[in-house]
Amino acid sequence: MDKDRIAGAAKQAKGAMKDAAGKTTGDRNLQADGKMDNAEGKLQKEVGKAKDTVRDAVRR
């Protein structure tokens, strides 16, 4: 498992918490930051998946 997958999942969790906190407090900036972190995390996770796929293909 690539480190980008792990870091991406962590960033998604952080983004979800920020988004929820922003919704609860009515802080639109915090909510937007959370959505941005979540999107970055999803992208980073997909990059990690792609790296794993390439690595597995090369090993075969």
Backbone hydrogen bonds, N-H to C=O, Kabsch-Sander energy under -0.5 kcal/mol:
donor,donor_aa,acceptor,acceptor_aa,energy
5,R,2,D,-0.9
6,I,2,D,-1.2
7,A,3,K,-2.7
8,G,4,D,-2.5
9,A,5,R,-2.0
10,A,6,I,-2.1
11,K,7,A,-2.3
12,Q,8,G,-2.3
13,A,9,A,-2.1
14,K,10,A,-2.4
15,G,11,K,-2.4
16,A,12,Q,-2.4
17,M,13,A,-2.2
18,K,14,K,-2.3
19,D,15,G,-2.7
20,A,16,A,-2.4
21,A,17,M,-2.6
22,G,18,K,-2.6
23,K,19,D,-2.2
24,T,20,A,-2.5
25,T,21,A,-2.5
26,G,22,G,-1.4
27,D,22,G,-1.2
28,R,26,G,-1.0
31,Q,27,D,-2.1
32,A,28,R,-2.4
33,D,29,N,-2.4
34,G,30,L,-2.3
35,K,31,Q,-2.1
36,M,32,A,-2.3
37,D,33,D,-2.7
38,N,34,G,-2.3
39,A,35,K,-2.2
40,E,36,M,-2.6
41,G,37,D,-2.6
42,K,38,N,-2.2
43,L,39,A,-2.2
44,Q,40,E,-2.7
45,K,41,G,-2.4
46,E,42,K,-2.0
47,V,43,L,-2.2
48,G,44,Q,-2.1
49,K,45,K,-2.0
50,A,46,E,-2.4
51,K,47,V,-2.4
52,D,48,G,-2.3
53,T,49,K,-2.3
54,V,50,A,-2.5
55,R,51,K,-2.7
56,D,52,D,-2.6
57,A,53,T,-2.2
58,V,54,V,-2.3
59,R,55,R,-1.6
60,R,56,D,-0.9
